[in-house]
Amino acid sequence: MTELGVGCGRDARFFASRRFRVRGTELSLQGCRYARSKGLDVEEGDALHYLRAQTSATVDAVYSNLFFNMEFTRQEHQALFAEVARVLRPGGLHLFSVRSVSDPWYGRGKPRGPDTFDPAPHGVPMHFFSPAYARGLLQRRFRLLALEELMEGEGEFPIRVLYVVARREPEDA
Ligand SMILES: C[S@@+](CC[C@H](N)C(=O)[O-])C[C@H]1O[C@@H](n2cnc3c(N)ncnc32)[C@H](O)[C@@H]1O
């Protein structure tokens, strides 16, 4: 499986401990170094660039946690989802979680684009997802298997997250 935006590798380590063969990509050199120090196979750099270098239909699952919330435009999201679809084997899974437009942080800070806000100095710019936006990105390449919205986090930092599981459709419709 492939993880996008591995961070320090917390989730990748969990999957590896369950005997998944995990590879991943991470933009931050610091995160990347830490993940590698834990024995993970993580490439430093941009996820789109990483995906474009992978052979078509070779990956069983693409996973990401709060990665698509980074400051990507709709066009960039579309390019990323198209690449995820390309690298997945037919029947492969695209599993991701994203901060929702119902998140308590939605609308805080400076608007930077549709559903995108910069809460500086309290964090990095974020693109929040509605269920409709997530569905639109999946379009005809994927079959949506599950989409659930839940609160996560504790105390002063609760966040509202959409959890999405979609299956790569066998053929391009
Ligand atoms: C909110 S963090 C989540 C990290 C990790 N998935 C976790 O759950 O702890 C988003 C991560 O995506 C990385 N990132 C941002 N833009 C990226 C890009 N274009 N390509 C790869 N990684 C990126 C960031 O450096 C950051 O580590």
PDBQT file of the ligand as one rigid body, heavy atoms in Angstrom, charges set to zero:
ROOT
HETATM    1  C1  LIG A 201      -1.874  17.164   8.553  1.00  0.00    +0.000 C 
HETATM    2  S1  LIG A 201      -0.355  16.386   8.216  1.00  0.00    +0.000 S 
HETATM    3  C2  LIG A 201      -0.774  14.673   8.423  1.00  0.00    +0.000 C 
HETATM    4  C3  LIG A 201       0.433  13.802   8.623  1.00  0.00    +0.000 C 
HETATM    5  C4  LIG A 201       0.133  12.312   8.861  1.00  0.00    +0.000 C 
HETATM    6  N1  LIG A 201      -0.641  11.754   7.786  1.00  0.00    +0.000 N 
HETATM    7  C5  LIG A 201      -0.580  12.127  10.186  1.00  0.00    +0.000 C 
HETATM    8  O1  LIG A 201      -1.728  11.706  10.198  1.00  0.00    +0.000 OA
HETATM    9  O2  LIG A 201       0.052  12.386  11.218  1.00  0.00    +0.000 OA
HETATM   10  C6  LIG A 201      -0.188  16.522   6.435  1.00  0.00    +0.000 C 
HETATM   11  C7  LIG A 201       1.160  16.033   5.924  1.00  0.00    +0.000 C 
HETATM   12  O3  LIG A 201       1.193  16.145   4.505  1.00  0.00    +0.000 OA
HETATM   13  C8  LIG A 201       2.499  16.617   4.124  1.00  0.00    +0.000 C 
HETATM   14  N2  LIG A 201       2.369  17.252   2.819  1.00  0.00    +0.000 N 
HETATM   15  C9  LIG A 201       1.848  18.470   2.522  1.00  0.00    +0.000 A 
HETATM   16  N3  LIG A 201       1.859  18.698   1.201  1.00  0.00    +0.000 NA
HETATM   17  C10 LIG A 201       2.415  17.595   0.641  1.00  0.00    +0.000 A 
HETATM   18  C11 LIG A 201       2.712  17.215  -0.699  1.00  0.00    +0.000 A 
HETATM   19  N4  LIG A 201       2.428  18.018  -1.725  1.00  0.00    +0.000 N 
HETATM   20  N5  LIG A 201       3.256  16.003  -0.919  1.00  0.00    +0.000 NA
HETATM   21  C12 LIG A 201       3.540  15.173   0.130  1.00  0.00    +0.000 A 
HETATM   22  N6  LIG A 201       3.297  15.471   1.411  1.00  0.00    +0.000 NA
HETATM   23  C13 LIG A 201       2.735  16.661   1.669  1.00  0.00    +0.000 A 
HETATM   24  C14 LIG A 201       2.878  17.567   5.241  1.00  0.00    +0.000 C 
HETATM   25  O4  LIG A 201       4.269  17.780   5.290  1.00  0.00    +0.000 OA
HETATM   26  C15 LIG A 201       2.333  16.851   6.459  1.00  0.00    +0.000 C 
HETATM   27  O5  LIG A 201       3.271  15.972   7.019  1.00  0.00    +0.000 OA
ENDROOT
TORSDOF 0
